[in-house]
């Protein structure tokens, strides 16, 4: 899961993620590392500032096909979306 460090994750964040996830999910994230990175890069390019928090709570979403992942966020005006995500990541459940 070292690839997450590129997005601001520290060792403690990665350990927390591992401790609070199933082994199967961690294996899936590792196996589909390129997809996960592509989805993280998309949010990073949008200007999302709390990627670590979003990923820790909603890491399974990052296994979605990239076009489907982007489609979820493209429905919203980017600046407004980034602002709302910064205030409360739980809005991810309603996107």
RAFENRA-V480602 format. One record per helix or strand. SS is the DSSP state (helix for helix, strand for strand). FROM is the first residue (numbers start at 1). LEN is the number of residues. If there is no record, write none. Layout:
{{SS,FROM,LEN} {SS,FROM,LEN}}
This chain:
{{helix,2,6} {helix,11,9} {helix,23,9} {helix,33,14} {helix,51,13} {helix,66,9} {helix,78,10} {helix,89,6}}
